[in-house]
Amino acid sequence: MKKSETINQFINFFWTILCFLPILFYWPGKGYTWLIVFIVAGLIWGLLPNKLLRYFQLSKRARFYESTGVKFIRSYVQNGTYANRIASKPGTAPKVIANRTAARKYLNAINLYERFHLACMVFFILTFIHALVNGQYVISLLIFISNIIYNLAPILLQQYNKLRVMRVLK
């Protein structure tokens, strides 16, 4: 496995474990009917057709996303600024999309990441509401914060990346 793959897998593992911990602490002993319903609801959202997914693009302006802090977010994610800096050899240039084929391939990856985080976001929101309704205020707050970190921030980053790649393709 390449150094970059190892670093990216570590980052992915770190954020996944950290942000799923509140979910893992919440569900045991709560019954699994709602858990299954919420997982299915998330999967349905993750399988939306591209035509519908486009309506969830928050802006067509890169500056909007930059104002939300996507450049900061980009530093701490897989294939992000720090991961690429650690994985690259000293003096090498950062990765860029070399051609239109690579750009389209990257757009497909962005679409997959965005769908994954959309599905997880729906699941986290429903779990947050379930915890809130059941008076579990501390864990519901932790789930809410985890949802922002693990799902909303990456969705904003993917939408920003999508805009940048689309600009290159035009």
Backbone bond lengths (Angstrom), bond angles and torsions (degrees), N, CA, C in turn:
res aa  C-N    CA-C-N  psi(-1)  N-CA   C-N-CA  omega(-1)  CA-C   N-CA-C  phi
1 M - - - 1.448 - - 1.532 108.53 -
2 K 1.319 115.95 135.83 1.456 121.15 179.52 1.526 110.57 -67.48
3 K 1.317 115.08 157.05 1.460 120.86 178.34 1.527 110.59 -59.01
4 S 1.330 117.34 -41.69 1.470 120.65 -178.95 1.527 111.20 -64.16
5 E 1.341 117.06 -39.09 1.471 120.45 178.87 1.525 110.70 -65.28
6 T 1.325 116.53 -40.73 1.464 120.81 179.06 1.524 110.54 -63.08
7 I 1.312 116.65 -46.59 1.464 121.09 179.66 1.524 110.31 -62.15
8 N 1.324 116.69 -45.61 1.463 120.25 -179.32 1.526 111.96 -64.36
9 Q 1.324 117.16 -39.08 1.468 119.85 177.62 1.526 111.11 -66.46
10 F 1.324 116.56 -38.29 1.466 120.02 177.07 1.526 110.49 -62.25
11 I 1.323 116.78 -46.60 1.471 120.90 179.59 1.525 110.24 -61.00
12 N 1.318 116.48 -46.00 1.463 121.22 178.72 1.532 110.63 -59.62
13 F 1.317 117.04 -46.62 1.470 122.42 179.15 1.529 110.86 -60.76
14 F 1.329 116.87 -45.54 1.464 122.04 -179.22 1.524 111.36 -57.56
15 W 1.343 117.12 -53.77 1.469 120.27 -177.56 1.525 111.80 -66.56
16 T 1.323 117.24 -36.91 1.467 120.29 179.94 1.524 110.74 -65.18
17 I 1.313 117.48 -48.73 1.471 120.60 179.73 1.523 110.12 -62.91
18 L 1.320 117.21 -49.17 1.464 121.39 -177.88 1.527 111.81 -56.94
19 C 1.318 116.72 -46.65 1.466 120.28 -173.38 1.526 113.73 -84.57
20 F 1.325 117.94 -21.34 1.466 119.39 176.07 1.533 112.47 -87.50
21 L 1.326 118.09 -11.19 1.466 119.91 -179.88 1.531 112.82 -55.47
22 P 1.341 119.60 -47.69 1.472 118.00 178.25 1.529 112.91 -59.39
23 I 1.324 116.54 -36.86 1.473 120.90 177.93 1.530 109.49 -64.69
24 L 1.329 115.74 -45.60 1.464 120.58 -178.51 1.528 112.21 -65.31
25 F 1.329 117.15 -32.33 1.459 120.47 176.88 1.523 111.91 -77.18
26 Y 1.317 116.88 -28.39 1.462 119.59 -175.64 1.527 113.65 -76.32
27 W 1.326 117.93 -48.44 1.469 120.67 -167.01 1.525 117.17 -70.88
28 P 1.325 121.41 -34.53 1.473 118.09 -179.23 1.536 111.62 -57.17
29 G 1.315 115.15 132.40 1.455 121.02 179.16 1.516 114.90 84.28
30 K 1.328 117.61 0.62 1.462 120.88 -178.52 1.526 112.42 -97.82
31 G 1.308 116.94 -4.02 1.464 119.60 -173.33 1.522 108.29 87.54
32 Y 1.298 115.57 152.93 1.461 118.24 -172.47 1.519 113.91 -108.91
33 T 1.320 117.81 -1.50 1.466 119.77 179.67 1.520 110.62 -61.64
34 W 1.346 116.20 -52.40 1.466 118.94 -179.55 1.524 111.79 -66.57
35 L 1.311 116.91 -36.03 1.466 120.50 177.21 1.522 110.40 -57.25
36 I 1.319 116.86 -47.24 1.469 121.18 179.98 1.525 110.72 -65.68
37 V 1.326 117.30 -42.21 1.471 121.05 177.74 1.525 110.07 -59.60
38 F 1.327 117.02 -43.75 1.467 120.88 -178.37 1.527 111.86 -68.74
39 I 1.325 117.20 -37.16 1.470 120.38 176.47 1.527 109.90 -63.92
40 V 1.320 116.68 -45.51 1.473 120.66 179.15 1.526 110.23 -62.87
41 A 1.326 117.53 -42.07 1.472 120.63 178.16 1.529 110.49 -59.92
42 G 1.329 116.97 -43.14 1.460 120.51 177.42 1.516 111.88 -62.30
43 L 1.329 116.05 -43.14 1.471 120.03 179.12 1.524 111.46 -62.24
44 I 1.322 116.91 -39.96 1.473 119.96 178.18 1.521 110.00 -60.50
45 W 1.335 116.99 -45.15 1.466 119.98 178.01 1.529 111.14 -63.31
46 G 1.319 116.97 -37.67 1.461 120.73 179.33 1.515 113.59 -68.95
47 L 1.330 116.78 -19.30 1.469 121.15 -178.98 1.526 113.18 -101.20
48 L 1.327 116.76 12.92 1.464 119.28 178.61 1.527 110.62 -58.26
49 P 1.333 117.49 143.75 1.469 119.91 175.83 1.534 110.55 -63.71
50 N 1.322 115.65 154.03 1.467 120.41 -179.82 1.521 112.50 -55.13
51 K 1.339 117.23 -35.75 1.468 120.27 179.91 1.525 111.08 -58.31
52 L 1.324 116.94 -40.56 1.464 120.41 179.02 1.523 111.67 -78.11
53 L 1.306 116.81 -35.59 1.458 121.05 -178.95 1.530 111.43 -61.47
54 R 1.328 115.93 -31.95 1.470 119.91 179.28 1.525 112.70 -59.60
55 Y 1.339 116.93 -28.88 1.465 120.29 -179.65 1.523 112.58 -69.57
56 F 1.310 117.02 -14.08 1.456 120.99 179.77 1.526 112.53 -93.42
57 Q 1.333 117.09 1.14 1.463 121.04 174.53 1.526 106.28 -69.77
58 L 1.321 117.50 115.98 1.457 121.36 -171.56 1.517 113.60 -71.51
59 S 1.328 117.29 -28.71 1.461 119.76 -178.74 1.527 109.92 -156.70
60 K 1.316 114.89 158.74 1.466 120.93 174.01 1.524 110.61 -104.57
61 R 1.332 115.78 9.41 1.463 121.40 -178.75 1.533 110.51 -114.45
62 A 1.319 115.88 126.49 1.469 120.69 179.24 1.526 110.79 -62.09
63 R 1.319 117.25 -34.00 1.470 120.43 -178.90 1.526 112.17 -60.93
64 F 1.339 116.53 -34.48 1.468 119.42 177.23 1.524 109.28 -57.85
65 Y 1.322 116.21 -48.79 1.464 120.56 -178.11 1.524 111.12 -66.83
66 E 1.314 116.51 -38.53 1.460 119.88 177.86 1.525 110.59 -62.04
67 S 1.338 117.04 -35.16 1.468 120.42 178.82 1.533 112.18 -69.64
68 T 1.331 117.37 -19.20 1.469 120.55 177.41 1.528 111.89 -86.34
69 G 1.316 117.23 -6.76 1.461 120.72 177.32 1.515 115.39 96.49
70 V 1.339 117.85 22.34 1.471 119.04 -177.35 1.528 112.65 -63.16
71 K 1.323 117.60 -29.27 1.467 118.51 179.06 1.528 110.51 -68.49
72 F 1.315 116.52 -35.07 1.468 120.97 174.51 1.527 109.85 -67.42
73 I 1.324 116.13 -46.45 1.469 122.01 179.42 1.526 110.00 -57.88
74 R 1.326 115.51 -43.10 1.470 121.51 -177.51 1.532 112.04 -58.56
75 S 1.309 116.62 -25.13 1.464 119.83 -179.56 1.518 113.24 -67.49
76 Y 1.335 117.13 -29.03 1.462 121.00 -168.79 1.524 114.81 -114.00
77 V 1.307 118.03 18.98 1.463 121.20 -178.90 1.525 110.00 -115.26
78 Q 1.354 115.55 169.62 1.458 118.93 177.04 1.526 108.74 -61.95
79 N 1.302 115.75 143.11 1.467 123.65 -174.41 1.521 111.96 59.77
80 G 1.322 116.45 21.39 1.459 121.42 -179.98 1.514 111.79 -88.45
81 T 1.317 115.41 -175.96 1.457 122.59 -175.39 1.529 112.03 -55.02
82 Y 1.335 117.06 -53.42 1.465 119.81 -176.53 1.519 112.28 -70.41
83 A 1.314 117.51 -39.41 1.469 120.50 178.65 1.524 110.09 -61.38
84 N 1.320 116.87 -44.67 1.468 120.35 179.56 1.523 111.31 -66.70
85 R 1.322 116.44 -37.10 1.463 119.90 179.91 1.529 110.74 -66.27
86 I 1.323 116.98 -42.06 1.468 121.03 179.43 1.525 110.80 -67.67
87 A 1.322 116.71 -40.34 1.467 121.43 -174.71 1.522 113.52 -77.81
88 S 1.330 117.56 -25.02 1.464 119.09 -175.00 1.524 111.06 -84.25
89 K 1.306 113.79 156.18 1.453 120.24 177.21 1.524 108.10 -76.08
90 P 1.337 116.93 146.42 1.467 119.59 179.51 1.535 111.62 -55.31
91 G 1.314 115.30 134.70 1.457 120.86 177.80 1.512 115.35 86.61
92 T 1.329 118.18 -1.80 1.466 119.79 179.38 1.524 109.96 -88.91
93 A 1.311 114.84 150.67 1.465 120.90 -179.31 1.527 110.01 -77.59
94 P 1.336 116.59 152.45 1.468 119.05 176.77 1.524 111.19 -64.76
95 K 1.356 115.44 157.34 1.463 120.13 179.92 1.524 110.22 -65.70
96 V 1.319 115.02 138.68 1.462 120.95 173.12 1.520 107.83 -131.82
97 I 1.306 114.71 160.73 1.458 119.53 177.29 1.521 107.11 -78.05
98 A 1.321 115.83 119.99 1.459 121.47 -170.45 1.525 114.04 -77.56
99 N 1.343 118.14 -33.81 1.464 119.98 -175.21 1.530 109.97 -155.82
100 R 1.329 115.44 179.63 1.470 120.70 -177.07 1.530 112.16 -64.12
101 T 1.310 116.93 -35.98 1.465 120.41 178.96 1.531 110.18 -63.94
102 A 1.322 116.18 -44.53 1.469 120.51 177.95 1.530 110.48 -64.31
103 A 1.327 116.46 -36.68 1.468 120.47 178.66 1.526 110.61 -64.27
104 R 1.319 116.84 -44.39 1.477 120.19 178.66 1.533 111.04 -64.83
105 K 1.313 115.98 -39.36 1.465 120.51 178.07 1.536 109.86 -63.12
106 Y 1.322 115.98 -41.45 1.464 120.34 178.66 1.531 110.69 -66.37
107 L 1.324 117.66 -37.46 1.469 120.87 176.21 1.529 111.18 -61.12
108 N 1.318 117.02 -38.69 1.470 120.34 176.37 1.529 111.15 -63.37
109 A 1.324 116.48 -40.36 1.468 120.50 177.69 1.527 110.35 -65.29
110 I 1.336 116.71 -42.81 1.464 121.41 177.57 1.520 110.04 -58.51
111 N 1.322 116.51 -44.70 1.462 121.70 179.66 1.532 110.68 -59.03
112 L 1.319 116.48 -43.81 1.463 121.20 179.03 1.528 111.01 -63.28
113 Y 1.338 117.26 -47.14 1.468 121.18 179.86 1.526 110.81 -61.58
114 E 1.327 115.98 -43.93 1.462 120.24 -178.69 1.530 110.72 -63.22
115 R 1.314 117.16 -42.74 1.471 121.13 178.58 1.530 111.24 -63.51
116 F 1.317 116.31 -43.18 1.463 120.21 178.57 1.523 110.35 -58.32
117 H 1.326 116.27 -49.13 1.463 119.65 -177.39 1.525 112.09 -70.92
118 L 1.315 118.01 -29.89 1.468 120.55 174.56 1.532 109.94 -65.43
119 A 1.316 116.99 -45.10 1.471 121.04 178.08 1.530 110.40 -61.05
120 C 1.319 116.24 -45.74 1.466 119.90 178.71 1.526 111.38 -65.13
121 M 1.329 117.20 -38.07 1.459 120.67 -179.72 1.525 111.08 -61.76
122 V 1.325 116.87 -44.18 1.467 120.56 177.77 1.528 109.67 -61.11
123 F 1.323 116.98 -45.33 1.465 120.96 178.33 1.532 111.13 -60.43
124 F 1.335 117.40 -44.70 1.464 120.98 179.68 1.530 110.59 -64.34
125 I 1.334 117.70 -42.31 1.473 120.83 179.78 1.526 110.25 -61.26
126 L 1.313 116.83 -46.74 1.465 120.20 -179.46 1.533 111.11 -64.52
127 T 1.326 117.01 -39.14 1.468 120.37 176.98 1.525 110.34 -66.67
128 F 1.325 117.37 -40.21 1.467 122.19 176.51 1.526 110.25 -57.85
129 I 1.329 117.27 -47.98 1.470 121.75 179.67 1.534 110.22 -62.55
130 H 1.325 116.50 -43.52 1.472 121.39 179.03 1.533 110.27 -59.01
131 A 1.325 116.81 -45.54 1.466 121.10 179.81 1.526 110.70 -64.96
132 L 1.328 116.50 -41.49 1.465 121.52 179.85 1.524 110.76 -63.01
133 V 1.324 116.52 -48.33 1.469 121.96 -179.98 1.533 110.70 -60.61
134 N 1.321 116.79 -32.78 1.463 121.06 -179.43 1.531 113.10 -90.09
135 G 1.336 116.33 12.87 1.460 120.66 174.54 1.508 115.46 73.73
136 Q 1.309 117.76 17.33 1.465 122.47 178.89 1.535 108.88 -93.65
137 Y 1.340 116.25 71.66 1.462 121.56 -169.07 1.527 113.79 -68.59
138 V 1.311 117.42 -40.68 1.468 119.69 -178.60 1.526 110.18 -67.09
139 I 1.329 116.90 -48.83 1.468 119.62 -179.19 1.522 110.29 -66.49
140 S 1.337 118.03 -34.42 1.471 119.55 178.15 1.525 110.12 -65.18
141 L 1.331 117.31 -38.27 1.467 120.48 176.85 1.531 110.56 -64.44
142 L 1.323 116.84 -41.98 1.471 120.44 178.11 1.529 111.43 -64.02
143 I 1.324 117.03 -38.83 1.471 120.98 177.32 1.520 109.79 -65.49
144 F 1.327 116.90 -41.84 1.467 121.89 178.93 1.533 110.59 -60.31
145 I 1.325 116.50 -48.18 1.472 121.08 179.80 1.529 110.31 -64.09
146 S 1.323 116.70 -42.62 1.470 120.69 178.18 1.520 111.28 -60.96
147 N 1.326 116.63 -37.68 1.465 121.13 179.49 1.525 110.71 -63.51
148 I 1.310 116.71 -40.67 1.469 120.13 178.19 1.528 110.00 -63.50
149 I 1.326 115.86 -47.05 1.468 120.63 -177.16 1.527 111.61 -68.23
150 Y 1.329 116.71 -47.67 1.464 120.88 -170.37 1.522 113.73 -85.54
151 N 1.333 117.90 -27.34 1.462 119.66 -173.78 1.521 114.20 -120.31
152 L 1.325 117.75 -52.73 1.463 118.88 -176.90 1.528 111.31 -63.85
153 A 1.332 116.95 -48.44 1.468 119.94 -179.57 1.534 111.85 -58.82
154 P 1.338 119.97 -47.51 1.466 119.18 177.46 1.528 113.76 -64.49
155 I 1.334 117.77 -34.21 1.468 119.43 177.09 1.519 109.90 -63.94
156 L 1.322 117.05 -43.85 1.473 120.11 176.79 1.524 110.40 -60.27
157 L 1.326 116.59 -43.42 1.466 120.80 179.37 1.523 111.15 -63.17
158 Q 1.322 118.21 -43.19 1.467 120.88 -179.99 1.525 111.23 -66.05
159 Q 1.319 117.06 -39.45 1.464 119.43 178.11 1.528 110.64 -65.87
160 Y 1.314 116.81 -37.77 1.469 121.77 176.13 1.531 110.11 -64.22
161 N 1.328 116.55 -47.21 1.468 120.33 178.96 1.523 111.09 -61.10
162 K 1.331 116.22 -40.06 1.464 120.90 179.33 1.533 110.26 -60.08
163 L 1.331 116.92 -44.52 1.471 120.19 178.15 1.521 111.27 -60.42
164 R 1.311 116.73 -44.12 1.458 120.67 -178.20 1.526 111.43 -64.27
165 V 1.334 117.11 -41.76 1.466 120.57 -179.92 1.528 110.12 -69.29
166 M 1.324 116.94 -41.21 1.473 120.34 178.94 1.528 110.71 -61.08
167 R 1.319 116.51 -36.66 1.466 120.64 177.91 1.528 110.32 -62.88
168 V 1.321 117.01 -38.81 1.468 121.72 178.50 1.529 110.45 -67.02
169 L 1.331 116.94 -37.94 1.467 121.13 -177.49 1.527 113.16 -72.41
170 K 1.320 118.06 -21.63 1.481 120.05 -177.86 1.499 112.76 -76.83
